Amino acid sequence: MNSIKFKAIDSITLDGFRPEPAYKNIPDWWKNLSPVDYINGRENVPTVKQCPPSIDALTSGYLLFTQCDMYFGEDELFQYSYPKKIVEKWNNKQTDGMHVPYGYTESVYKFINRWIIETPTEWSSMFFHPVGYPDLPFITLTGIVDTDILKTDINPPFRMKKGWTGTIKAGTPIAQIVPVKRDSWIHEIELLGEDAFNREQELIQSESYGIYLKNMRQKKEYR
């Protein structure tokens, strides 16, 4: 089994909010969803809660967390009480010309992550905004780092919601990390044909709801 290592830079980090598997931090709104509903005249139709792609996205990889309460003010600066630097603002020149998502600040910040992440040879780490947490007052930017080679702190960049002020609580997820295997790929384009497509669809539709979840989905484990 592959192993991803999170090494704390110092004891205060080790004693704080540690990285955890994403499956241990499923948001409450997802837990409260009904697994079945009444849809188009049919009872007990599976809802999105039984959607394998959504389940896998929510539960894959690991989460990093804030280490203390962080107040974001109208001056677009952070205030916090913590013995180490945990957030930093980028110089705007570093992101000139970069597309700014609607509703977010032009300024880019970075969470100072005091965990060194190590993956096995030929495995990188993809960092992205925590799945299932669209209501956070920030959006974490996506990146891939070769964590089998780069042995240093990796600080996820983010933008704040424009006009938002308030406190980001300690223990808030800031980034989701999924190990990805490096490999070389080529792409191919070909015609499947409607007859072949229809045969596949007939096979799938001949089964009850949830054929992918029950018979096709492959187990993914992050501990």
Summary of the structure (lengths in Angstrom):
residues: 223
radius of gyration: 21.0
end to end distance: 10.5
largest distance: 65.4
contacts: 544
relative contact order: 0.20
helix: 20%
strand: 29%
